[in-house]
Every structure is written in C-alpha cells, then in structure tokens.
Amino acid sequence: MKYLVISDVHANLEALEAALAKAGPHDAVLVLGDLVGYGADPNAVIDRVRQLRSATIIRGNHDKVGAGIENVEAFNHLAKHAITWTAAELTPNNRAWLAALPAGPVNIDSWVEICHGSPFDEDVYIFDDLDARRALLVAERTLCLFGHTHVPAVYKFDTDYHPVAPPRGEMFRLLLDDAAKYLVNCGAVGQPRDGDPRAAFGMLDTASRTLTVIRVPYDLATAQAKIIAAGLPEVLAHRLAIGR
C-alpha cells in the first residue's frame, strides 16, 4: 500500500492543493487532524478533504473546538480569535461532519496506526524524549504517525530508545526496520513551524518499508491575502512566510 500522510492543514487551501498535486499516485490517504483553525478557508479545505478517496480521517484539537464539542479556554489569544472566526464561518453540514470525526489513535493495518497528538492522549504534544518514550511504549503498531506539533520528527526504539535526525530538506527518506518501533511526524501541510515555510507531508510505502517526508512550495501570497481579507490577525499571515 502507498499512503499519502497529511496533517495540520489548518484551513490553508493553497498548501493542501500543492501537497495533493505533488504527492503522485497513492492507494489511500491518512489525515491526522486539524483541518481548520488559523487559515481563511475552513469550508473549502473540508470540502476538498471530503472528496479524497480511501481516506481515514481523525480529529485534531482545533477541529473539536471549531465544531463546538470542546471550549476554547485552552487556546492562546491568536488561536482563540481564529477558531472563533472559524466556528462562525463553518456551514452546518461541515460543522456536523467535523464533530463526527473519530479520535485517535486508529489502527490502519497490522503495521501502521495514526493519532493527532499522541497514542496515549490525542491532545498531548510530543516535543521531548519523555513523551516520545511513553508514546512508543503505548503504540500498538510498528509505525505510529502523529501530528499536532507542526514539526517533522522521527523517534525510534529497537534495543533502546533514540531520536533519529529530524527530517529536513525537500525530501527525507526513512527506511523502516520491522524489528523496531517508530514514532514519526511528517510535519504540517498548512502551518509549518520548523523554520521551513513549505508545506510538509508524507508518503508511506508499506511494501518497500519506506516513509518519505516531502516539502513543496505553495501560493503563499494568496493564502496570506485571504487571511488578511477575512479580518483575521495579520500575524497569522506573516508567520506563514517564516514557518513559525
């Protein structure tokens, strides 16, 4: 199977379209949550994702708040502003669809599982070795794919735990060993925060046991202009250009 792996689109339609165009042939799509929030195209992004064939989609924290199933209190000022605007913009149909998305983790097959934050808590950020170790112990499959942090990362456990050099550059290919367990973040499609403004996504080939993290430029100026035209905080537009 060849899977397209996307996460944290955050209502950035231009980034999503660029990632889908770059991806090439695949058998199925894994969507790791946070379709909305921050960006100016929540309905268009949801509509586009709903068109994807053979897609497994889980929710993120912005999806939950935007759909009204959790409150906004845990969000910072910018996130609150953006998700409040998003909730008002969502069509009733898209709001209901978003609210019905399942929580992770979800087992995809005998080898792969997906989650938004971590396999032990969908809202926890995996930024340090302690959380990565805990996630690897809890994960039920060889490969656990996660999002939420917007930062590409690879953690591995074989006879011992160790992080792998973080995915960087236009294309980063990881050969996966069946004797080990992996925890991998392929980065954010619509809101990268690793200093690289290009959209990030993954391509997983279970036959060759390879996972490739890919970066692709997109129409950044249009995405920024839409944010400003919508009356959202301008910093949300500016940060896209620096990947922070």
Beta strands, then each sheet from edge to edge (+ up, - down):
strand 1: 2-6
strand 2: 28-31
strand 3: 55-57
strand 4: 106-107
strand 5: 112-114
strand 6: 143-146
strand 7: 153-157
strand 8: 161-164
strand 9: 171-175
strand 10: 181-185
strand 11: 199-205
strand 12: 210-216
sheet 1: 3+ 2+ 1+ 11- 12+ 9-
sheet 2: 4+ 5- 6- 10- 7+ 8-
end
